[in-house]
Amino acid sequence: MKKVMTLMITLALLFTMAACSNQNASQSEDPSSSAPQSSEPTSESSQAPFETPSSEPEDSAAKALVVYFSWSGNTESVANEIVAQTGADVFEITPATPYTDDYDALLDIAQEEKQNDARPAISGSIENLDQYDVVYVGFPNWWGDMPMILYSFFDAYDLSGKTVAPFVTSGGSGFSGSINTMKTLEPDATIADGLSLGSSQAANPGSAVTEWLSGLGLSE
Ligand SMILES: Cc1cc2nc3c(=O)[nH]c(=O)nc-3n(C[C@H](O)[C@H](O)[C@H](O)COP(=O)(O)O)c2cc1C
């Protein structure tokens, strides 16, 4: 009888041990079976940074504005080409009191303005200049200088921290001393290499503008 009891107790013990070892196996399976599930959110969250870089180029792209004055259209032609090639915004400097259409009379008026260090008033204004990193500034050479309305522009707007890319059209004088003048008027702006075109070149400025822009490396 004792032998029978011992056998039954031994069997009962064996059965209990077997049951315990099965339970451990199922517990150890739990973490491994949940591993793929927990990796799914990880892969989802790894997609989140993917969206961030796509918005970065827009934020970091240099936004550009073309500002120009033109009496007979040569500088305007160059300005339009820069706008076409860069997608920049544009602001035309228009005198509040329009200039005469008479060339000879204009020569006298411009000379007088220069002698008087005049600041002709500009019609309208630039909205939110802060948004622009690059400002292309174009004008004709008048009497070996910028037209005085360009001085009005530089007086009115602080271009500190911006890159100013100047362009000029002329009968042959080019910028004269106007690059140095700009550096004095906007000491905290970076004045880039300028583009100088003759009056006749201004009618077809495409390749000159392309070459200049690629040299500057500022395009949007
Ligand atoms: C008042 C006046 C003064 C000028 N002075 C000069 C000058 O000193 N040197 C020069 O090379 N061209 C001079 N020019 C010629 C202009 O710079 C040239 O025709 C220019 O391309 C005109 O540009 P716009 O058509 O944008 O007005 C002068 C023109 C005007 C109307």
Ligand as a Chemical Component Dictionary entry (heavy atoms), coordinates in Angstrom:
data_LIG
# 
_chem_comp.id                   LIG 
_chem_comp.type                 NON-POLYMER 
_chem_comp.pdbx_formal_charge   0 
_chem_comp.three_letter_code    LIG 
# 
loop_
_chem_comp_atom.comp_id 
_chem_comp_atom.atom_id 
_chem_comp_atom.alt_atom_id 
_chem_comp_atom.type_symbol 
_chem_comp_atom.charge 
_chem_comp_atom.model_Cartn_x 
_chem_comp_atom.model_Cartn_y 
_chem_comp_atom.model_Cartn_z 
_chem_comp_atom.pdbx_ordinal 
LIG C1  C1  C 0 19.548 111.800 -67.106 1  
LIG C2  C2  C 0 20.419 110.771 -67.740 2  
LIG C3  C3  C 0 21.771 110.730 -67.432 3  
LIG C4  C4  C 0 22.576 109.748 -67.976 4  
LIG N1  N1  N 0 23.911 109.701 -67.633 5  
LIG C5  C5  C 0 24.682 108.710 -68.116 6  
LIG C6  C6  C 0 26.059 108.608 -67.730 7  
LIG O1  O1  O 0 26.589 109.432 -66.989 8  
LIG N2  N2  N 0 26.798 107.585 -68.244 9  
LIG C7  C7  C 0 26.242 106.656 -69.082 10 
LIG O2  O2  O 0 26.948 105.759 -69.499 11 
LIG N3  N3  N 0 24.945 106.711 -69.440 12 
LIG C8  C8  C 0 24.145 107.707 -68.983 13 
LIG N4  N4  N 0 22.839 107.780 -69.361 14 
LIG C9  C9  C 0 22.271 106.738 -70.232 15 
LIG C10 C10 C 0 21.496 105.703 -69.418 16 
LIG O3  O3  O 0 22.250 105.231 -68.338 17 
LIG C11 C11 C 0 21.109 104.510 -70.275 18 
LIG O4  O4  O 0 20.430 104.928 -71.422 19 
LIG C12 C12 C 0 20.273 103.511 -69.499 20 
LIG O5  O5  O 0 20.291 102.264 -70.136 21 
LIG C13 C13 C 0 18.832 103.962 -69.367 22 
LIG O6  O6  O 0 18.151 103.026 -68.574 23 
LIG P1  P1  P 0 16.559 103.000 -68.491 24 
LIG O7  O7  O 0 16.037 102.717 -69.883 25 
LIG O8  O8  O 0 16.255 101.872 -67.551 26 
LIG O9  O9  O 0 16.097 104.309 -67.988 27 
LIG C14 C14 C 0 22.017 108.785 -68.864 28 
LIG C15 C15 C 0 20.669 108.873 -69.195 29 
LIG C16 C16 C 0 19.883 109.842 -68.629 30 
LIG C17 C17 C 0 18.421 109.897 -68.965 31 
# 
loop_
_chem_comp_bond.comp_id 
_chem_comp_bond.atom_id_1 
_chem_comp_bond.atom_id_2 
_chem_comp_bond.value_order 
_chem_comp_bond.pdbx_ordinal 
LIG C1  C2  SING 1  
LIG C2  C3  SING 2  
LIG C2  C16 DOUB 3  
LIG C3  C4  DOUB 4  
LIG C4  N1  SING 5  
LIG C4  C14 SING 6  
LIG N1  C5  DOUB 7  
LIG C5  C6  SING 8  
LIG C5  C8  SING 9  
LIG C6  O1  DOUB 10 
LIG C6  N2  SING 11 
LIG N2  C7  SING 12 
LIG C7  O2  DOUB 13 
LIG C7  N3  SING 14 
LIG N3  C8  DOUB 15 
LIG C8  N4  SING 16 
LIG N4  C9  SING 17 
LIG N4  C14 SING 18 
LIG C9  C10 SING 19 
LIG C10 O3  SING 20 
LIG C10 C11 SING 21 
LIG C11 O4  SING 22 
LIG C11 C12 SING 23 
LIG C12 O5  SING 24 
LIG C12 C13 SING 25 
LIG C13 O6  SING 26 
LIG O6  P1  SING 27 
LIG P1  O7  DOUB 28 
LIG P1  O8  SING 29 
LIG P1  O9  SING 30 
LIG C14 C15 DOUB 31 
LIG C15 C16 SING 32 
LIG C16 C17 SING 33 
# 
